[in-house]
Amino acid sequence: MRIGKPFENSVYVLLMLGSQVENKPVKSSVFSTLLGVSDSSLKKTLRRLVTAGFIQSSATRDGGYTLATPLEEITLGDVCRVMEGDPVVDIPHEDLASHIFSDSLHHSQSILNDALHDGADAFVEKLRKVKLSDLLISETGGELHCDWQDVLSNRDHPRRFDHRRFDSRA
C-alpha cells in the first residue's frame, strides 16, 4: 500500500478552503503556489474533489474553488477513498504458499491473508475516525480563518505561514 501525493494535497486543499474567510473562492494557482505543487497536477486533484462533491468550482473571473461539504462531514477515510479508490489497501492473492507447501501441511497463506486484511481494516477504520475539522484547530484553540490570497501576497518565507498574522478571529 502506498498513499499518493494527491491524498495529502487533497487534505490540505480542503483545510485551506475550510479556513477561507466568508467561503471566498480560491484559485488553483494560489493552492499550487502555497503548497509547492504543480498547478496542472493539482487541477486533476481538484477535479476529483469536485466530482466527489467536497468542493465546487466556478469558472468566472473572480471564481475559483469553494468548499461544498463542511469539514465536519469529511473524514480522512472519505478523502483517501476518493483519491486512492476502493479498496484503499490492495492485498495480493498470489497464493504463493501453494507453490512450496502442501495445503494439508501448511496454512501460511491464510494466516498471511488474515493478518493483511485485519491490518487494512484497522487502517481504514482509523482514517474514518478523523474528521478534517479536527485538523483545523489553531494554536489558540479556535478555528483558523484567513484569506489565502492575502497569505500568498504577504508571505515572509516561501514555505512558512504564521496563521496568527492572518487569522481573522485572533
Buried (B, 14 or more C-beta within 10 A) or exposed (E): EEBEBBBBBBBBBBBBBBBBBEEEBBBBBBBBBBBEBEBEEBBEBBEBBBEBEBBBBEEEEEEBBBBBBEBEEBBBBBBBBBBBEEEBBEEEEEEEBEEEEEEEEEEEBEEBBEEBEEEBEEBBEEBBEBBBBEBBEBEEEEBBBBBBBEBBEEBEEEEEBEBEEBBEEB
